[in-house]
Amino acid sequence: MQKLLFVCLGNICRSPLAAETMRLEAAAAGLDALEVDSAATGSWHLDEGPDPRALEAGLGRGIDISGHRSRLIEKKDFILSDMILALDEDVHATLTKMADAQTVTKIRLLLDFAETTTEREIPTPYFGDDSDFELALDLIEDGVRGLTSYLKSLRA
């Protein structure tokens, strides 16, 4: 079983959307031995459900994160995860500082796998409007499609 962990700042918008998008994409691609989770680097929203705007944007695309509860990344996540996917450069830097020499190589930006965009990070939509959530989802879907292709190529 391979474990992927998606990480953003508060774990109520981007990372739960990315995790659920990955679950759906992996199932469609036949990647059944895959465990997907998400976490936060900040503790502002611990044990909260998803941002209502993220929930609405996701549902509009068939991505249901209604059962999600925010959690903080833990040291054990670095050991248990095969790949840790940061949603932006600041989160990537924070994760890199938290990791040790054995686990730092597991950290990647999700958009390193993007198929069409040249963006490096998915901006937080939290302080924006509905269009910011749609943009975040567009970028997440692009990154997840590329990540799925990459994972499939490893199994070929």
C-alpha positions in Angstrom: 0.0 0.0 0.0 1.3 3.4 -0.9 0.3 6.4 1.2 0.0 10.0 -0.1 -0.5 13.0 2.2 -1.7 16.3 0.9 -0.8 19.3 3.0 -1.9 23.0 3.1 -2.1 25.7 5.8 -5.4 24.9 7.6 -6.6 21.6 6.0 -10.1 23.0 5.4 -9.9 23.9 1.7 -7.1 22.9 -0.6 -5.7 19.7 0.9 -9.0 17.9 1.6 -10.1 18.8 -1.9 -6.8 17.4 -3.3 -7.0 14.3 -1.2 -10.6 13.5 -2.3 -9.8 14.3 -5.9 -6.9 11.9 -5.7 -9.1 9.2 -4.2 -11.6 9.5 -7.1 -8.9 9.7 -9.8 -7.0 6.7 -8.3 -10.1 4.6 -8.2 -10.9 5.5 -11.9 -7.3 4.6 -12.9 -7.3 1.3 -11.0 -4.8 2.4 -8.4 -6.4 0.4 -5.6 -3.5 0.0 -3.2 -3.4 3.7 -2.4 -4.1 5.4 0.9 -4.8 9.1 0.7 -5.0 11.6 3.6 -4.6 15.4 4.2 -3.2 17.6 7.0 -2.4 21.2 8.0 0.8 22.9 9.0 -1.2 25.4 11.1 -3.5 24.8 14.0 -6.2 27.5 13.3 -8.9 25.0 12.3 -8.2 21.8 14.1 -11.0 19.3 14.0 -13.2 21.6 11.9 -15.1 20.5 8.9 -14.3 21.9 5.4 -14.8 25.5 4.5 -18.4 25.8 3.2 -17.1 27.4 -0.1 -14.7 24.5 -0.6 -17.5 22.0 0.1 -19.7 23.7 -2.4 -17.0 24.0 -5.1 -16.1 20.3 -4.6 -19.7 19.1 -4.8 -20.1 21.0 -8.0 -17.5 18.7 -9.5 -18.6 15.5 -7.8 -16.0 15.8 -5.0 -17.6 15.3 -1.6 -15.4 16.4 1.4 -18.3 16.8 3.8 -17.0 14.1 6.2 -13.6 15.7 6.5 -12.1 17.0 9.8 -9.0 19.1 9.9 -5.9 17.8 11.5 -2.3 18.9 12.1 0.6 17.1 10.5 2.5 15.0 12.9 6.1 13.6 13.0 4.7 10.1 12.3 3.2 11.3 9.0 6.7 11.8 7.7 7.6 8.2 8.4 4.2 6.6 7.4 3.8 8.6 4.1 5.4 7.6 0.9 4.9 11.0 -0.6 3.9 14.3 1.0 2.4 16.8 -1.4 2.6 20.5 -0.5 0.0 22.7 -2.1 2.2 25.8 -2.1 5.8 26.9 -1.6 5.4 28.2 2.0 3.9 24.9 3.1 6.7 23.1 1.2 9.3 25.1 3.1 7.6 24.5 6.5 7.4 20.7 5.8 11.1 20.7 4.7 12.1 22.3 8.1 10.0 19.7 9.9 11.5 16.7 8.1 14.6 14.8 8.9 17.3 13.7 6.4 15.5 10.4 5.8 12.1 11.9 5.1 12.8 15.2 3.4 13.0 13.6 0.0 9.3 12.5 0.3 8.1 16.2 0.1 7.0 17.5 -3.3 4.8 20.3 -4.6 1.6 18.8 -6.1 2.0 21.0 -9.2 5.4 19.4 -9.9 3.1 16.8 -11.5 0.8 19.1 -13.4 0.1 18.3 -17.0 -0.9 21.7 -18.3 -0.2 24.6 -15.9 3.2 26.1 -15.4 2.1 27.4 -12.0 4.2 26.1 -9.0 1.6 26.5 -6.3 -2.1 26.5 -5.6 -3.0 29.8 -4.0 -5.1 29.7 -0.9 -8.7 30.6 -1.8 -9.6 31.2 1.9 -9.6 35.0 1.7 -11.1 35.0 -1.8 -14.4 34.4 -3.4 -16.0 31.5 -5.3 -13.8 32.1 -8.3 -10.7 31.5 -6.2 -12.1 28.1 -5.1 -12.7 27.2 -8.7 -9.2 28.2 -9.7 -7.8 26.1 -6.8 -9.8 23.1 -8.0 -8.7 23.6 -11.6 -5.0 23.5 -10.4 -5.7 20.6 -8.0 -7.3 18.5 -10.8 -4.3 19.2 -13.1 -1.8 18.2 -10.5 -3.8 15.1 -9.5 -4.1 14.0 -13.1 -0.4 14.3 -13.6 0.3 12.6 -10.2 -2.0 9.7 -11.2 -0.1 9.3 -14.5 3.2 9.3 -12.6 2.0 6.6 -10.1 0.6 4.5 -12.9 4.0 4.7 -14.7 5.7 3.4 -11.6 3.5 0.3 -11.6 3.9 -0.4 -15.3 
